């Protein structure tokens, strides 16, 4: 039997565009100038940014793409990372009209597609081929934004969004998994990969490093909403001994008393999903900031795993057809819903369903070299203020479900679909 061929890079780019278009269509047009998360740009920015990024990336590197509007090329060139401190102060009136933004986006796509029609690289093109590398960057950059845009749209009032019918298909949300820990023996794990493998990766994925990891224990499942209820009941948000000074100051200043997706309800809790509030699903992973996760781990008499420990715990696990990623669902599933993709040591649910915080500050692997065409992608965040995350969420694209992929965020940013496991020596 002949296996179906993988899609070409041009087809993959078209599919990534379809995914971003579908996400923008969730927002009712009159609300595209909203800013659901205060640290981020207004939604309209990203309609222009995704196309400007592709045009600016490919122009003069892959083919000539004469600019239709250099002013908009620059305006939409760069997104921003969540920051502690200064916040954007622009108003909707500071941005171009929606018709102008959409015309710009349409023109950029048309110019790129006219050139791609003659290029059409094979899907298995090597990382060493400049054309394949650039197109993979364009594809994955867009799909990363699809996920982070989902975080933004999650914060929009329900009345400002169109709810797809399938989004309300929520099952088994009161089943409770039994927490347990598994032992991971001492051994060596591998971070990153070499260029010689010839596959695509971002600059921070290269620089293969062998790390000796001491024996440790780690949660079989991600920490659940049900477990977090116990933390709250025991005064976890009021106990200063569980928080370091910076995280306690943030919690007190911002009035943080519960996970950002939880909604108080008559003495209990509901969960805010993308399109409705539902009874709190006790067996779903709890989504919290790294600061909150660290406090919970101390409360448990444990800690967060290092990036190397997470990688060691994931030995033998690969993303499977039942794992919750690639927009198979808008929502998480129970943390023990995918036993078929357990690691060698019995750790479950490592890919999809929620990113997993580590205690490792995000930094370069040995021999790190930034992409010459995107020098700040990783290097700008080697600042000791961001923490490595592994795994993926329900909204992470399948192409990024590779063991070497590294994500990162600041420790006090709550809006990511990110949970955690506890570890101990």
C-alpha atoms as a printed R data frame, in Angstrom:
    type eleno elety resid chain resno       x      y      z
1   ATOM     1    CA   UNK     A     1   0.000  0.000  0.000
2   ATOM     2    CA   UNK     A     2   1.358  3.440 -0.941
3   ATOM     3    CA   UNK     A     3   1.384  5.917  1.923
4   ATOM     4    CA   UNK     A     4  -0.072  9.381  1.269
5   ATOM     5    CA   UNK     A     5   2.565 12.024  0.673
6   ATOM     6    CA   UNK     A     6   3.106 14.848  3.132
7   ATOM     7    CA   UNK     A     7   1.776 18.254  2.114
8   ATOM     8    CA   UNK     A     8   4.160 20.647  0.425
9   ATOM     9    CA   UNK     A     9   5.360 23.726  2.281
10  ATOM    10    CA   UNK     A    10   3.105 25.895  0.106
11  ATOM    11    CA   UNK     A    11   0.096 23.791  1.108
12  ATOM    12    CA   UNK     A    12   1.113 23.935  4.782
13  ATOM    13    CA   UNK     A    13   1.346 27.727  4.576
14  ATOM    14    CA   UNK     A    14  -2.137 27.861  3.047
15  ATOM    15    CA   UNK     A    15  -3.480 25.699  5.880
16  ATOM    16    CA   UNK     A    16  -1.813 27.895  8.499
17  ATOM    17    CA   UNK     A    17  -3.438 30.938  6.901
18  ATOM    18    CA   UNK     A    18  -6.806 29.198  7.011
19  ATOM    19    CA   UNK     A    19  -6.314 28.576 10.724
20  ATOM    20    CA   UNK     A    20  -5.524 32.228 11.463
21  ATOM    21    CA   UNK     A    21  -8.396 33.431  9.263
22  ATOM    22    CA   UNK     A    22 -10.816 31.137 11.095
23  ATOM    23    CA   UNK     A    23  -9.674 32.470 14.451
24  ATOM    24    CA   UNK     A    24 -10.117 36.117 13.448
25  ATOM    25    CA   UNK     A    25 -13.602 35.193 12.224
26  ATOM    26    CA   UNK     A    26 -14.527 34.209 15.787
27  ATOM    27    CA   UNK     A    27 -14.481 37.915 16.700
28  ATOM    28    CA   UNK     A    28 -17.451 40.002 15.648
29  ATOM    29    CA   UNK     A    29 -16.000 42.662 13.307
30  ATOM    30    CA   UNK     A    30 -16.991 45.617 15.474
31  ATOM    31    CA   UNK     A    31 -14.759 44.293 18.273
32  ATOM    32    CA   UNK     A    32 -11.532 43.768 16.319
33  ATOM    33    CA   UNK     A    33 -10.082 46.941 17.847
34  ATOM    34    CA   UNK     A    34 -10.419 45.605 21.395
35  ATOM    35    CA   UNK     A    35  -7.396 44.790 23.574
36  ATOM    36    CA   UNK     A    36  -8.490 41.761 25.661
37  ATOM    37    CA   UNK     A    37  -5.115 41.439 27.426
38  ATOM    38    CA   UNK     A    38  -3.603 44.724 28.506
39  ATOM    39    CA   UNK     A    39   0.005 43.738 27.675
40  ATOM    40    CA   UNK     A    40  -0.806 42.895 24.062
41  ATOM    41    CA   UNK     A    41  -1.627 44.830 20.921
42  ATOM    42    CA   UNK     A    42  -5.201 45.311 19.803
43  ATOM    43    CA   UNK     A    43  -6.568 42.383 17.802
44  ATOM    44    CA   UNK     A    44  -6.465 44.337 14.539
45  ATOM    45    CA   UNK     A    45  -2.687 44.580 14.761
46  ATOM    46    CA   UNK     A    46  -2.301 40.836 14.275
47  ATOM    47    CA   UNK     A    47  -4.403 40.818 11.085
48  ATOM    48    CA   UNK     A    48  -1.697 42.986  9.571
49  ATOM    49    CA   UNK     A    49   1.249 41.545 11.481
50  ATOM    50    CA   UNK     A    50   1.005 37.977 10.192
51  ATOM    51    CA   UNK     A    51   1.158 39.128  6.572
52  ATOM    52    CA   UNK     A    52   3.781 41.817  7.198
53  ATOM    53    CA   UNK     A    53   5.992 39.258  8.907
54  ATOM    54    CA   UNK     A    54   5.827 36.917  5.920
55  ATOM    55    CA   UNK     A    55   6.481 39.712  3.424
56  ATOM    56    CA   UNK     A    56   9.379 41.172  5.414
57  ATOM    57    CA   UNK     A    57  10.858 37.717  6.023
58  ATOM    58    CA   UNK     A    58  10.737 36.472  2.439
59  ATOM    59    CA   UNK     A    59  11.519 39.716  0.607
60  ATOM    60    CA   UNK     A    60  15.051 39.705 -0.849
61  ATOM    61    CA   UNK     A    61  15.771 36.370  0.892
62  ATOM    62    CA   UNK     A    62  13.523 34.074 -1.114
63  ATOM    63    CA   UNK     A    63  12.282 36.365 -3.880
64  ATOM    64    CA   UNK     A    64  11.567 40.033 -4.572
65  ATOM    65    CA   UNK     A    65   8.353 41.343 -3.024
66  ATOM    66    CA   UNK     A    66   8.005 45.029 -3.879
67  ATOM    67    CA   UNK     A    67   6.214 46.792 -1.045
68  ATOM    68    CA   UNK     A    68   2.722 48.155 -1.586
69  ATOM    69    CA   UNK     A    69   2.953 50.302  1.561
70  ATOM    70    CA   UNK     A    70   6.289 50.600  3.442
71  ATOM    71    CA   UNK     A    71   4.497 52.470  6.242
72  ATOM    72    CA   UNK     A    72   2.307 49.457  7.007
73  ATOM    73    CA   UNK     A    73   5.248 47.065  6.543
74  ATOM    74    CA   UNK     A    74   6.875 48.854  9.470
75  ATOM    75    CA   UNK     A    75   3.736 49.391 11.557
76  ATOM    76    CA   UNK     A    76   2.886 45.706 11.542
77  ATOM    77    CA   UNK     A    77   6.434 44.391 11.698
78  ATOM    78    CA   UNK     A    78   6.800 43.449 15.359
79  ATOM    79    CA   UNK     A    79   4.604 41.951 18.045
80  ATOM    80    CA   UNK     A    80   5.313 42.398 21.736
81  ATOM    81    CA   UNK     A    81   5.986 39.988 24.562
82  ATOM    82    CA   UNK     A    82   4.000 40.269 27.800
83  ATOM    83    CA   UNK     A    83   5.940 42.639 30.040
84  ATOM    84    CA   UNK     A    84   5.996 43.561 33.705
85  ATOM    85    CA   UNK     A    85   5.793 47.338 33.780
86  ATOM    86    CA   UNK     A    86   5.035 49.637 30.874
87  ATOM    87    CA   UNK     A    87   1.823 48.890 29.003
88  ATOM    88    CA   UNK     A    88   0.611 49.992 25.544
89  ATOM    89    CA   UNK     A    89  -1.292 53.274 25.615
90  ATOM    90    CA   UNK     A    90  -2.597 53.543 22.037
91  ATOM    91    CA   UNK     A    91  -6.273 54.068 21.202
92  ATOM    92    CA   UNK     A    92  -8.339 52.486 18.388
93  ATOM    93    CA   UNK     A    93  -8.112 55.754 16.472
94  ATOM    94    CA   UNK     A    94  -4.329 55.326 16.248
95  ATOM    95    CA   UNK     A    95  -4.739 52.310 13.945
96  ATOM    96    CA   UNK     A    96  -5.661 52.187 10.240
97  ATOM    97    CA   UNK     A    97  -9.230 51.392  9.240
98  ATOM    98    CA   UNK     A    98 -10.090 47.697  9.031
99  ATOM    99    CA   UNK     A    99 -10.592 47.856  5.269
100 ATOM   100    CA   UNK     A   100  -7.093 49.279  4.850
101 ATOM   101    CA   UNK     A   101  -5.568 46.561  7.057
102 ATOM   102    CA   UNK     A   102  -7.380 43.798  5.191
103 ATOM   103    CA   UNK     A   103  -6.414 45.237  1.803
104 ATOM   104    CA   UNK     A   104  -2.783 45.285  2.934
105 ATOM   105    CA   UNK     A   105  -2.999 41.671  4.124
106 ATOM   106    CA   UNK     A   106  -4.666 40.512  0.903
107 ATOM   107    CA   UNK     A   107  -2.053 42.263 -1.246
108 ATOM   108    CA   UNK     A   108   0.840 40.728  0.702
109 ATOM   109    CA   UNK     A   109  -0.586 37.225  0.291
110 ATOM   110    CA   UNK     A   110  -1.184 37.727 -3.416
111 ATOM   111    CA   UNK     A   111   2.398 38.844 -4.002
112 ATOM   112    CA   UNK     A   112   3.819 35.928 -2.030
113 ATOM   113    CA   UNK     A   113   1.593 33.339 -3.683
114 ATOM   114    CA   UNK     A   114   2.527 34.498 -7.167
115 ATOM   115    CA   UNK     A   115   6.152 33.671 -6.337
116 ATOM   116    CA   UNK     A   116   5.413 30.479 -4.395
117 ATOM   117    CA   UNK     A   117   3.610 28.971 -7.379
118 ATOM   118    CA   UNK     A   118   6.958 28.654 -9.142
119 ATOM   119    CA   UNK     A   119   8.875 27.479 -6.064
120 ATOM   120    CA   UNK     A   120   6.723 24.792 -4.372
121 ATOM   121    CA   UNK     A   121   9.424 22.981 -2.405
122 ATOM   122    CA   UNK     A   122   8.994 19.338 -1.426
123 ATOM   123    CA   UNK     A   123   7.830 18.727  2.176
124 ATOM   124    CA   UNK     A   124  11.004 16.867  3.105
125 ATOM   125    CA   UNK     A   125  13.367 19.691  2.161
126 ATOM   126    CA   UNK     A   126  16.368 19.868  4.481
127 ATOM   127    CA   UNK     A   127  16.883 22.390  7.256
128 ATOM   128    CA   UNK     A   128  20.009 23.360  5.343
129 ATOM   129    CA   UNK     A   129  17.920 24.580  2.400
130 ATOM   130    CA   UNK     A   130  17.347 28.307  2.936
131 ATOM   131    CA   UNK     A   131  14.006 28.203  1.126
132 ATOM   132    CA   UNK     A   132  12.644 25.429  3.358
133 ATOM   133    CA   UNK     A   133  13.918 27.079  6.525
134 ATOM   134    CA   UNK     A   134  12.298 30.423  5.703
135 ATOM   135    CA   UNK     A   135   8.964 28.884  4.807
136 ATOM   136    CA   UNK     A   136   8.945 26.766  7.954
137 ATOM   137    CA   UNK     A   137   9.599 29.935  9.967
138 ATOM   138    CA   UNK     A   138   6.654 31.642  8.259
139 ATOM   139    CA   UNK     A   139   4.374 28.658  8.904
140 ATOM   140    CA   UNK     A   140   5.270 28.093 12.537
141 ATOM   141    CA   UNK     A   141   5.380 31.807 13.379
142 ATOM   142    CA   UNK     A   142   1.798 32.106 12.168
143 ATOM   143    CA   UNK     A   143   0.678 29.013 14.063
144 ATOM   144    CA   UNK     A   144   2.306 30.294 17.259
145 ATOM   145    CA   UNK     A   145   0.229 33.432 16.881
146 ATOM   146    CA   UNK     A   146  -2.903 31.359 16.338
147 ATOM   147    CA   UNK     A   147  -2.314 29.919 19.800
148 ATOM   148    CA   UNK     A   148  -1.449 33.194 21.548
149 ATOM   149    CA   UNK     A   149  -4.386 34.902 19.805
150 ATOM   150    CA   UNK     A   150  -6.582 32.192 21.321
151 ATOM   151    CA   UNK     A   151  -5.388 33.340 24.749
152 ATOM   152    CA   UNK     A   152  -6.434 36.870 23.841
153 ATOM   153    CA   UNK     A   153  -9.830 35.928 22.448
154 ATOM   154    CA   UNK     A   154 -10.474 33.845 25.559
155 ATOM   155    CA   UNK     A   155 -10.585 37.116 27.498
156 ATOM   156    CA   UNK     A   156 -13.156 38.780 25.220
157 ATOM   157    CA   UNK     A   157 -16.727 38.943 26.558
158 ATOM   158    CA   UNK     A   158 -18.815 36.110 25.125
159 ATOM   159    CA   UNK     A   159 -21.137 38.585 23.393
160 ATOM   160    CA   UNK     A   160 -18.220 39.833 21.270
161 ATOM   161    CA   UNK     A   161 -17.577 36.402 19.718
162 ATOM   162    CA   UNK     A   162 -19.247 33.925 17.393
163 ATOM   163    CA   UNK     A   163 -19.411 30.499 19.047
164 ATOM   164    CA   UNK     A   164 -18.993 27.538 16.671
165 ATOM   165    CA   UNK     A   165 -21.524 24.794 17.427
166 ATOM   166    CA   UNK     A   166 -18.797 22.235 18.187
167 ATOM   167    CA   UNK     A   167 -17.307 24.495 20.841
168 ATOM   168    CA   UNK     A   168 -20.085 23.518 23.257
169 ATOM   169    CA   UNK     A   169 -19.360 19.800 23.074
170 ATOM   170    CA   UNK     A   170 -17.926 19.455 26.593
171 ATOM   171    CA   UNK     A   171 -17.971 15.957 28.063
172 ATOM   172    CA   UNK     A   172 -16.925 14.226 31.281
173 ATOM   173    CA   UNK     A   173 -15.967 17.457 33.000
174 ATOM   174    CA   UNK     A   174 -16.618 16.295 36.553
175 ATOM   175    CA   UNK     A   175 -14.588 13.092 36.511
176 ATOM   176    CA   UNK     A   176 -11.733 13.216 39.030
177 ATOM   177    CA   UNK     A   177  -8.337 11.625 38.427
178 ATOM   178    CA   UNK     A   178  -6.464 10.209 41.440
179 ATOM   179    CA   UNK     A   179  -3.130 12.039 41.928
180 ATOM   180    CA   UNK     A   180   0.030  9.929 42.146
181 ATOM   181    CA   UNK     A   181   3.764 10.258 41.576
182 ATOM   182    CA   UNK     A   182   6.094  7.975 39.633
183 ATOM   183    CA   UNK     A   183   9.809  7.369 40.095
184 ATOM   184    CA   UNK     A   184  12.211  8.306 37.335
185 ATOM   185    CA   UNK     A   185  15.631  6.651 37.704
186 ATOM   186    CA   UNK     A   186  18.885  8.544 37.367
187 ATOM   187    CA   UNK     A   187  20.134  8.760 33.827
188 ATOM   188    CA   UNK     A   188  21.108 10.956 30.940
189 ATOM   189    CA   UNK     A   189  18.730 13.048 28.881
190 ATOM   190    CA   UNK     A   190  19.213 15.058 25.737
191 ATOM   191    CA   UNK     A   191  18.238 18.675 25.220
192 ATOM   192    CA   UNK     A   192  18.154 20.160 21.734
193 ATOM   193    CA   UNK     A   193  19.479 18.690 18.514
194 ATOM   194    CA   UNK     A   194  22.291 19.081 16.031
195 ATOM   195    CA   UNK     A   195  22.059 20.779 12.650
196 ATOM   196    CA   UNK     A   196  23.215 17.532 11.096
197 ATOM   197    CA   UNK     A   197  19.769 16.016 11.688
198 ATOM   198    CA   UNK     A   198  18.611 18.163  8.791
199 ATOM   199    CA   UNK     A   199  15.170 18.926 10.233
200 ATOM   200    CA   UNK     A   200  13.580 22.264 10.969
201 ATOM   201    CA   UNK     A   201  13.859 23.786 14.404
202 ATOM   202    CA   UNK     A   202  14.038 27.270 15.895
203 ATOM   203    CA   UNK     A   203  17.423 28.681 16.857
204 ATOM   204    CA   UNK     A   204  16.989 27.799 20.557
205 ATOM   205    CA   UNK     A   205  16.441 24.112 19.692
206 ATOM   206    CA   UNK     A   206  19.956 23.646 18.296
207 ATOM   207    CA   UNK     A   207  23.017 22.830 20.362
208 ATOM   208    CA   UNK     A   208  22.563 19.257 21.496
209 ATOM   209    CA   UNK     A   209  23.318 18.926 25.213
210 ATOM   210    CA   UNK     A   210  23.628 15.719 27.239
211 ATOM   211    CA   UNK     A   211  22.533 16.217 30.852
212 ATOM   212    CA   UNK     A   212  22.950 13.745 33.724
213 ATOM   213    CA   UNK     A   213  19.775 13.786 35.811
214 ATOM   214    CA   UNK     A   214  19.597 12.437 39.365
215 ATOM   215    CA   UNK     A   215  16.719 10.150 40.346
216 ATOM   216    CA   UNK     A   216  13.495 12.013 41.156
217 ATOM   217    CA   UNK     A   217   9.753 11.627 41.450
218 ATOM   218    CA   UNK     A   218   7.216 13.478 39.330
219 ATOM   219    CA   UNK     A   219   3.433 13.620 39.122
220 ATOM   220    CA   UNK     A   220   1.972 11.001 36.824
221 ATOM   221    CA   UNK     A   221  -0.608 13.581 35.717
222 ATOM   222    CA   UNK     A   222  -0.680 17.344 35.479
223 ATOM   223    CA   UNK     A   223  -2.096 19.073 38.567
224 ATOM   224    CA   UNK     A   224  -5.883 19.365 38.275
225 ATOM   225    CA   UNK     A   225  -8.482 21.974 39.092
226 ATOM   226    CA   UNK     A   226  -9.670 19.616 41.826
227 ATOM   227    CA   UNK     A   227  -6.265 19.609 43.498
228 ATOM   228    CA   UNK     A   228  -6.139 23.403 43.244
229 ATOM   229    CA   UNK     A   229  -9.375 23.637 45.239
230 ATOM   230    CA   UNK     A   230  -7.498 22.142 48.196
231 ATOM   231    CA   UNK     A   231  -4.721 24.704 47.805
232 ATOM   232    CA   UNK     A   232  -7.235 27.544 47.930
233 ATOM   233    CA   UNK     A   233  -9.098 26.005 50.875
234 ATOM   234    CA   UNK     A   234  -5.822 25.817 52.811
235 ATOM   235    CA   UNK     A   235  -5.169 29.528 52.266
236 ATOM   236    CA   UNK     A   236  -2.552 29.073 49.540
237 ATOM   237    CA   UNK     A   237  -3.051 32.597 48.180
238 ATOM   238    CA   UNK     A   238  -2.781 34.079 51.701
239 ATOM   239    CA   UNK     A   239   0.337 32.273 52.927
240 ATOM   240    CA   UNK     A   240   3.413 34.384 52.309
241 ATOM   241    CA   UNK     A   241   5.693 31.462 53.184
242 ATOM   242    CA   UNK     A   242   4.693 29.762 49.921
243 ATOM   243    CA   UNK     A   243   5.697 32.662 47.660
244 ATOM   244    CA   UNK     A   244   9.015 34.316 46.892
245 ATOM   245    CA   UNK     A   245   9.172 38.080 47.433
246 ATOM   246    CA   UNK     A   246   8.648 39.137 43.793
247 ATOM   247    CA   UNK     A   247   5.734 36.780 43.253
248 ATOM   248    CA   UNK     A   248   4.085 37.768 46.552
249 ATOM   249    CA   UNK     A   249   4.406 41.461 45.663
250 ATOM   250    CA   UNK     A   250   2.795 40.796 42.268
251 ATOM   251    CA   UNK     A   251  -0.020 38.775 43.824
252 ATOM   252    CA   UNK     A   252  -0.736 41.471 46.398
253 ATOM   253    CA   UNK     A   253  -0.522 44.375 43.941
254 ATOM   254    CA   UNK     A   254  -2.761 42.705 41.365
255 ATOM   255    CA   UNK     A   255  -5.147 41.163 43.906
256 ATOM   256    CA   UNK     A   256  -4.606 37.633 42.599
257 ATOM   257    CA   UNK     A   257  -6.800 35.190 44.559
258 ATOM   258    CA   UNK     A   258  -7.502 32.379 42.078
259 ATOM   259    CA   UNK     A   259  -6.556 31.137 38.587
260 ATOM   260    CA   UNK     A   260  -7.463 33.673 35.930
261 ATOM   261    CA   UNK     A   261  -9.937 31.348 34.171
262 ATOM   262    CA   UNK     A   262 -11.881 30.588 37.370
263 ATOM   263    CA   UNK     A   263 -15.110 32.472 38.069
264 ATOM   264    CA   UNK     A   264 -16.530 32.755 41.644
265 ATOM   265    CA   UNK     A   265 -20.064 31.377 41.796
266 ATOM   266    CA   UNK     A   266 -22.246 31.331 44.923
267 ATOM   267    CA   UNK     A   267 -19.491 30.120 47.197
268 ATOM   268    CA   UNK     A   268 -18.077 27.782 44.565
269 ATOM   269    CA   UNK     A   269 -16.382 28.056 41.192
270 ATOM   270    CA   UNK     A   270 -17.119 27.867 37.496
271 ATOM   271    CA   UNK     A   271 -14.608 27.818 34.649
272 ATOM   272    CA   UNK     A   272 -14.526 30.400 31.901
273 ATOM   273    CA   UNK     A   273 -13.988 28.582 28.609
274 ATOM   274    CA   UNK     A   274 -13.750 30.321 25.247
275 ATOM   275    CA   UNK     A   275 -17.508 30.560 24.711
276 ATOM   276    CA   UNK     A   276 -19.254 29.939 28.049
277 ATOM   277    CA   UNK     A   277 -18.878 29.472 31.794
278 ATOM   278    CA   UNK     A   278 -19.221 25.826 32.853
279 ATOM   279    CA   UNK     A   279 -19.147 23.915 36.156
280 ATOM   280    CA   UNK     A   280 -15.501 23.633 37.213
281 ATOM   281    CA   UNK     A   281 -14.110 20.455 35.537
282 ATOM   282    CA   UNK     A   282 -12.203 18.902 38.428
283 ATOM   283    CA   UNK     A   283 -10.069 16.551 36.315
284 ATOM   284    CA   UNK     A   284  -8.936 19.119 33.760
285 ATOM   285    CA   UNK     A   285  -5.442 20.580 34.250
286 ATOM   286    CA   UNK     A   286  -5.408 23.843 36.154
287 ATOM   287    CA   UNK     A   287  -4.012 26.739 34.078
288 ATOM   288    CA   UNK     A   288  -1.914 29.090 36.199
289 ATOM   289    CA   UNK     A   289   1.174 31.279 36.055
290 ATOM   290    CA   UNK     A   290   4.596 29.938 36.969
291 ATOM   291    CA   UNK     A   291   4.427 32.025 40.142
292 ATOM   292    CA   UNK     A   292   1.218 30.296 41.231
293 ATOM   293    CA   UNK     A   293   2.533 26.876 40.233
294 ATOM   294    CA   UNK     A   294   5.680 27.406 42.319
295 ATOM   295    CA   UNK     A   295   3.603 28.330 45.381
296 ATOM   296    CA   UNK     A   296   1.456 25.209 44.968
297 ATOM   297    CA   UNK     A   297   4.544 23.001 44.656
298 ATOM   298    CA   UNK     A   298   5.934 24.403 47.922
299 ATOM   299    CA   UNK     A   299   2.567 23.777 49.550
300 ATOM   300    CA   UNK     A   300   2.849 20.156 48.427
301 ATOM   301    CA   UNK     A   301   6.372 19.910 49.866
302 ATOM   302    CA   UNK     A   302   7.713 19.616 46.344
303 ATOM   303    CA   UNK     A   303   8.991 21.832 43.519
304 ATOM   304    CA   UNK     A   304   8.657 22.333 39.778
305 ATOM   305    CA   UNK     A   305  10.788 20.048 37.605
306 ATOM   306    CA   UNK     A   306  13.754 21.414 35.715
307 ATOM   307    CA   UNK     A   307  13.640 21.394 31.927
308 ATOM   308    CA   UNK     A   308  16.093 18.456 31.906
309 ATOM   309    CA   UNK     A   309  13.950 16.526 34.410
310 ATOM   310    CA   UNK     A   310  10.847 17.090 32.307
311 ATOM   311    CA   UNK     A   311  12.718 15.828 29.253
312 ATOM   312    CA   UNK     A   312  13.936 12.783 31.187
313 ATOM   313    CA   UNK     A   313  10.400 12.094 32.476
314 ATOM   314    CA   UNK     A   314   9.109 12.264 28.889
315 ATOM   315    CA   UNK     A   315  11.521  9.583 27.641
316 ATOM   316    CA   UNK     A   316   9.755  7.236 25.262
317 ATOM   317    CA   UNK     A   317   6.623  9.391 24.945
318 ATOM   318    CA   UNK     A   318   5.611 10.756 21.560
319 ATOM   319    CA   UNK     A   319   2.520 12.755 20.595
320 ATOM   320    CA   UNK     A   320  -0.294 10.354 19.735
321 ATOM   321    CA   UNK     A   321  -3.565 10.412 17.880
322 ATOM   322    CA   UNK     A   322  -5.541 10.684 21.119
323 ATOM   323    CA   UNK     A   323  -3.507 13.548 22.586
324 ATOM   324    CA   UNK     A   324  -5.201 16.911 22.825
325 ATOM   325    CA   UNK     A   325  -3.385 19.321 20.477
326 ATOM   326    CA   UNK     A   326  -3.685 20.855 16.989
327 ATOM   327    CA   UNK     A   327  -7.110 22.377 17.762
328 ATOM   328    CA   UNK     A   328  -8.763 18.995 18.147
329 ATOM   329    CA   UNK     A   329 -10.733 20.715 20.909
330 ATOM   330    CA   UNK     A   330 -11.178 24.243 22.231
331 ATOM   331    CA   UNK     A   331 -10.858 22.840 25.743
332 ATOM   332    CA   UNK     A   332  -8.656 20.568 27.824
333 ATOM   333    CA   UNK     A   333  -9.624 17.003 28.636
334 ATOM   334    CA   UNK     A   334  -9.150 15.012 31.847
335 ATOM   335    CA   UNK     A   335  -5.462 14.718 32.710
336 ATOM   336    CA   UNK     A   336  -5.614 10.909 32.573
337 ATOM   337    CA   UNK     A   337  -7.444 10.746 29.241
338 ATOM   338    CA   UNK     A   338  -4.434  9.630 27.161
339 ATOM   339    CA   UNK     A   339  -2.752  6.620 28.833
340 ATOM   340    CA   UNK     A   340  -1.676  5.219 25.449
341 ATOM   341    CA   UNK     A   341   1.019  7.890 25.078
342 ATOM   342    CA   UNK     A   342   2.662  7.431 28.488
343 ATOM   343    CA   UNK     A   343   6.424  7.717 28.829
344 ATOM   344    CA   UNK     A   344   8.788  4.878 29.684
345 ATOM   345    CA   UNK     A   345   8.277  5.664 33.369
346 ATOM   346    CA   UNK     A   346   4.491  5.929 33.194
347 ATOM   347    CA   UNK     A   347   4.141  9.729 33.030
348 ATOM   348    CA   UNK     A   348   0.949 10.578 31.104
349 ATOM   349    CA   UNK     A   349  -0.367 13.487 29.070
350 ATOM   350    CA   UNK     A   350   2.978 15.068 28.230
351 ATOM   351    CA   UNK     A   351   2.017 16.443 24.820
352 ATOM   352    CA   UNK     A   352  -0.979 18.719 24.436
353 ATOM   353    CA   UNK     A   353  -3.717 19.583 26.951
354 ATOM   354    CA   UNK     A   354  -1.597 22.339 28.505
355 ATOM   355    CA   UNK     A   355   1.974 23.616 28.424
356 ATOM   356    CA   UNK     A   356   4.000 22.616 31.471
357 ATOM   357    CA   UNK     A   357   6.012 25.087 33.512
358 ATOM   358    CA   UNK     A   358   9.548 24.216 34.571
359 ATOM   359    CA   UNK     A   359  11.859 25.859 37.101
360 ATOM   360    CA   UNK     A   360  14.505 26.487 34.410
361 ATOM   361    CA   UNK     A   361  15.076 30.014 33.188
362 ATOM   362    CA   UNK     A   362  14.963 30.130 29.401
363 ATOM   363    CA   UNK     A   363  18.446 30.296 27.938
364 ATOM   364    CA   UNK     A   364  20.643 29.169 25.055
365 ATOM   365    CA   UNK     A   365  21.940 25.672 24.524
366 ATOM   366    CA   UNK     A   366  25.698 25.264 23.899
367 ATOM   367    CA   UNK     A   367  26.810 26.780 20.604
368 ATOM   368    CA   UNK     A   368  23.638 28.832 20.209
369 ATOM   369    CA   UNK     A   369  23.491 30.851 16.989
370 ATOM   370    CA   UNK     A   370  20.561 33.189 16.333
371 ATOM   371    CA   UNK     A   371  18.810 33.068 13.002
372 ATOM   372    CA   UNK     A   372  20.452 35.820 10.915
373 ATOM   373    CA   UNK     A   373  17.025 36.798  9.557
374 ATOM   374    CA   UNK     A   374  15.341 36.829 13.002
375 ATOM   375    CA   UNK     A   375  18.083 37.593 15.501
376 ATOM   376    CA   UNK     A   376  15.801 38.512 18.383
377 ATOM   377    CA   UNK     A   377  13.434 35.528 18.263
378 ATOM   378    CA   UNK     A   378  15.126 33.803 21.211
379 ATOM   379    CA   UNK     A   379  18.066 35.983 22.186
380 ATOM   380    CA   UNK     A   380  15.875 38.889 23.312
381 ATOM   381    CA   UNK     A   381  14.439 36.622 26.015
382 ATOM   382    CA   UNK     A   382  17.665 35.241 27.456
383 ATOM   383    CA   UNK     A   383  17.217 37.758 30.256
384 ATOM   384    CA   UNK     A   384  16.645 35.589 33.307
385 ATOM   385    CA   UNK     A   385  13.013 36.744 33.378
386 ATOM   386    CA   UNK     A   386  11.429 33.962 31.322
387 ATOM   387    CA   UNK     A   387  10.934 30.293 32.151
388 ATOM   388    CA   UNK     A   388  11.049 27.287 29.850
389 ATOM   389    CA   UNK     A   389   7.815 25.438 29.123
390 ATOM   390    CA   UNK     A   390   7.427 22.045 27.504
391 ATOM   391    CA   UNK     A   391   4.676 19.938 25.990
392 ATOM   392    CA   UNK     A   392   1.940 21.955 24.296
393 ATOM   393    CA   UNK     A   393  -1.727 22.853 24.633
394 ATOM   394    CA   UNK     A   394  -4.948 21.993 22.827
395 ATOM   395    CA   UNK     A   395  -4.220 24.993 20.587
396 ATOM   396    CA   UNK     A   396  -0.602 24.128 19.760
397 ATOM   397    CA   UNK     A   397  -0.063 23.109 16.131
398 ATOM   398    CA   UNK     A   398   0.903 19.516 15.455
399 ATOM   399    CA   UNK     A   399   4.118 20.506 13.665
400 ATOM   400    CA   UNK     A   400   5.449 21.905 16.953
401 ATOM   401    CA   UNK     A   401   4.773 18.686 18.865
402 ATOM   402    CA   UNK     A   402   8.412 17.661 18.764
403 ATOM   403    CA   UNK     A   403  10.515 16.806 21.829
404 ATOM   404    CA   UNK     A   404  13.046 19.563 21.128
405 ATOM   405    CA   UNK     A   405  10.500 22.415 20.936
406 ATOM   406    CA   UNK     A   406  10.916 24.996 23.700
407 ATOM   407    CA   UNK     A   407   8.379 27.615 24.720
408 ATOM   408    CA   UNK     A   408   8.808 30.363 27.306
409 ATOM   409    CA   UNK     A   409   6.881 33.039 29.187
410 ATOM   410    CA   UNK     A   410   7.362 35.371 32.119
411 ATOM   411    CA   UNK     A   411   6.494 33.806 35.485
412 ATOM   412    CA   UNK     A   412   3.642 36.144 36.371
413 ATOM   413    CA   UNK     A   413   1.676 35.948 33.122
414 ATOM   414    CA   UNK     A   414  -1.587 34.083 33.787
415 ATOM   415    CA   UNK     A   415  -3.241 33.890 30.376
416 ATOM   416    CA   UNK     A   416  -1.289 31.007 28.849
417 ATOM   417    CA   UNK     A   417  -2.860 27.574 28.589
418 ATOM   418    CA   UNK     A   418  -0.187 26.284 30.945
419 ATOM   419    CA   UNK     A   419  -0.216 23.920 33.886
420 ATOM   420    CA   UNK     A   420   2.445 21.903 35.671
421 ATOM   421    CA   UNK     A   421   3.521 18.833 37.564
422 ATOM   422    CA   UNK     A   422   5.244 18.672 40.933
423 ATOM   423    CA   UNK     A   423   8.590 16.944 41.373
424 ATOM   424    CA   UNK     A   424  10.776 16.036 44.317
425 ATOM   425    CA   UNK     A   425  14.129 14.382 44.973
